[in-house]
């Protein structure tokens, strides 16, 4: 082989190596991404059925139920517009309570119950995950607008 042919083979192998490494990296990243969805989006079937994602909102008052095994907990998460049932087996964070913000990571089961693998609770009185705060603000604003429309229709 001539020197020019050796260089071309080396460059070709280098390009193939970079392409293979890029493909592997993108595939690994795609498998680890978990998008955030609000309960309204989950009810509207915008969340993936076969992929891990995060759901966030407030734990609905009076919905936390523990099973006899002591580890399985069922509760509802709401964004003040829609509610999704969640099942989690494991130890809940100390700050988990009804009426407080929560983000759960897992999959949607065939029966519509969100099967959580991980549950995160807010860490102090001031903090709420940004996704949850914006979702709650949006649904609250829509609820206020709807109430105002209903009030104006009632007066007319």
VMD Tcl script that draws the C-alpha trace (Angstrom):
set ca {
  {0.00 0.00 0.00}
  {1.08 3.48 -0.76}
  {1.21 6.19 1.89}
  {-1.85 7.91 0.42}
  {-3.92 4.71 0.58}
  {-2.85 4.13 4.18}
  {-3.98 7.64 5.12}
  {-7.36 7.14 3.42}
  {-7.90 3.84 5.24}
  {-6.93 5.46 8.55}
  {-9.31 8.42 7.96}
  {-12.12 6.02 6.96}
  {-11.62 3.93 10.11}
  {-11.54 7.08 12.24}
  {-14.82 8.32 10.73}
  {-16.43 4.90 11.31}
  {-15.19 4.88 14.92}
  {-16.58 8.35 15.64}
  {-19.91 7.42 14.03}
  {-20.16 4.22 16.09}
  {-19.30 6.05 19.33}
  {-21.87 8.78 18.57}
  {-24.56 6.20 17.85}
  {-23.87 4.37 21.11}
  {-23.90 7.61 23.12}
  {-27.19 8.81 21.60}
  {-28.82 5.42 22.14}
  {-27.76 5.41 25.80}
  {-29.03 8.96 26.34}
  {-32.36 8.21 24.68}
  {-32.91 5.26 27.00}
  {-32.28 7.36 30.13}
  {-34.47 10.36 29.34}
  {-37.62 10.69 31.43}
  {-39.94 13.51 30.43}
  {-42.26 15.35 32.82}
  {-46.05 15.22 32.39}
  {-48.81 16.77 34.46}
  {-51.85 14.72 35.52}
  {-53.91 16.59 32.89}
  {-51.50 15.47 30.17}
  {-51.56 11.88 31.44}
  {-55.38 11.81 31.43}
  {-55.33 13.28 27.89}
  {-53.08 10.35 26.79}
  {-50.15 12.65 25.96}
  {-47.79 10.57 28.13}
  {-46.03 7.54 26.61}
  {-47.58 4.17 27.45}
  {-44.37 2.14 27.23}
  {-41.70 4.52 28.52}
  {-40.56 5.82 31.90}
  {-41.66 9.39 32.62}
  {-42.17 11.71 35.58}
  {-45.50 12.96 36.90}
  {-45.88 15.79 39.36}
  {-48.46 17.71 41.29}
  {-50.02 17.78 44.72}
  {-50.90 14.71 46.76}
  {-54.68 14.81 47.05}
  {-55.98 15.11 50.62}
  {-57.39 11.87 52.06}
  {-56.07 9.56 49.33}
  {-52.94 8.06 50.93}
  {-53.62 4.37 51.62}
  {-51.04 1.87 52.87}
  {-51.34 -1.85 52.23}
  {-50.71 -4.54 54.83}
  {-47.11 -5.15 53.73}
  {-46.19 -1.67 55.02}
  {-44.28 -0.73 51.87}
  {-46.95 -0.39 49.19}
  {-48.68 2.98 49.17}
  {-51.49 4.22 46.94}
  {-52.23 7.94 46.55}
  {-53.60 10.40 44.02}
  {-51.65 13.22 42.37}
  {-53.52 16.25 41.06}
  {-52.74 19.46 39.21}
  {-56.08 20.91 40.37}
  {-57.63 19.98 37.01}
  {-57.15 16.20 36.71}
  {-56.12 13.42 39.08}
  {-53.97 10.32 38.50}
  {-53.78 7.33 40.83}
  {-50.24 6.34 41.84}
  {-48.94 3.09 43.36}
  {-45.49 2.97 44.94}
  {-43.67 0.17 46.72}
  {-40.81 1.39 48.87}
  {-39.97 3.84 51.59}
  {-41.46 7.27 51.06}
  {-39.45 10.44 51.76}
  {-39.89 11.93 55.24}
  {-41.44 15.09 53.81}
  {-44.10 13.20 51.83}
  {-47.59 14.20 53.00}
  {-51.06 14.99 51.72}
  {-51.51 18.39 50.14}
  {-47.78 18.76 49.41}
  {-45.88 18.74 46.12}
  {-44.51 15.47 44.79}
  {-42.74 14.18 41.67}
  {-42.89 10.46 40.87}
  {-40.90 8.60 38.24}
  {-42.26 5.42 36.69}
  {-44.59 3.96 34.06}
  {-48.29 4.04 33.37}
  {-49.88 0.65 33.99}
  {-52.47 -0.93 31.69}
  {-55.21 -0.06 34.20}
  {-54.31 3.67 34.15}
  {-52.52 3.59 37.52}
  {-49.07 5.18 37.52}
  {-46.58 2.61 38.87}
  {-43.88 4.70 40.53}
  {-40.29 3.52 40.86}
  {-39.18 6.65 42.72}
  {-41.04 9.33 44.68}
  {-39.54 12.73 45.48}
  {-41.12 15.22 47.90}
  {-40.39 18.91 48.23}
  {-37.47 19.62 50.55}
  {-38.69 22.70 52.43}
  {-41.67 25.01 52.82}
  {-40.70 27.29 49.91}
  {-39.62 24.78 47.27}
  {-41.72 23.20 44.56}
  {-40.26 21.60 41.40}
  {-40.45 24.13 38.55}
  {-42.50 21.80 36.34}
  {-45.08 21.28 39.09}
  {-45.27 24.99 39.91}
  {-45.86 26.00 36.28}
  {-48.47 23.27 35.80}
  {-50.34 24.27 38.95}
  {-50.14 27.95 37.99}
  {-51.55 27.21 34.51}
  {-54.44 25.08 35.79}
  {-55.16 27.59 38.56}
  {-55.29 30.44 36.02}
  {-57.63 28.40 33.80}
  {-59.84 27.63 36.81}
  {-59.98 31.31 37.82}
  {-60.86 32.31 34.24}
  {-63.60 29.66 34.08}
  {-65.03 30.83 37.43}
  {-65.03 34.45 36.19}
  {-66.86 33.43 33.00}
  {-69.44 31.50 35.00}
  {-69.93 34.47 37.34}
  {-70.42 36.90 34.46}
  {-72.91 34.54 32.81}
  {-74.83 34.25 36.07}
  {-75.14 38.04 36.41}
  {-76.36 38.48 32.80}
}
mol new
graphics top color blue
foreach p $ca { graphics top sphere $p radius 0.5 }
foreach p [lrange $ca 0 end-1] q [lrange $ca 1 end] { graphics top cylinder $p $q radius 0.2 }
display resetview
